[in-house]
Amino acid sequence: RSVGLCAQDAHVFDSTIRENLRLARPAATDADLCDALSRARLLDWVRALPEGLDTAVGEHGARLSGGQRQRLALARALLADFPVLVLDEPAEHLDLPTADALTADLLAATRGRATVLITHRLTGLEAVDEVLVLDAGRVVQRGPYAELAAEDGPLSRMLERERETVGAGV
């Protein structure tokens, strides 16, 4: 159990928040659960629910928003305390402001552990130690974000396209 995955379509079971979290660590105390929820920025929302940790989330997390489902999956991964965490398109299918906020929260919550962020969205990459740009499965650019963004290359072109898209309101 060295590598944990927080996938774009993280599975949430038709159970309670508590039971979904305890899949990662069955002996976790409520304090452990609350710590993981806090780091995933979901604790205030859970505390505001009438049933709190015992709130049913519905089949595949149907009673949760996309962002809440992702944050619950992140809390579960943090609770498992994997040395390496892979975040695979964690903000996919979310509106841009929610996606950007979630990515920032994910990076903050995983600070201090080896984290691999797989994403097509470029917002938040300035917070990572190293960026690898892939094309057709091959690394075509590698280095610190600031360097890659400043030089003429694939990342700077992607950043320009993303700025144009966001500026056009797409």
Buried (B, 14 or more C-beta within 10 A) or exposed (E): EEEBBBBBBBEBEBBBBBBBBBBBBEEBEEEBBBBBBBBBBBBEBBEEEEEBBEBEBEEBBEBBEBBBBBBBBBBBBBBBBBEEBBBBBBBBEBEEEBBBBBBBBBBEBBEEEEBBBEBEBBBBBEEBEEBBBEEEEEEEBEBEBEEBBEEEBBBBEBBEEBEEEEEEEE
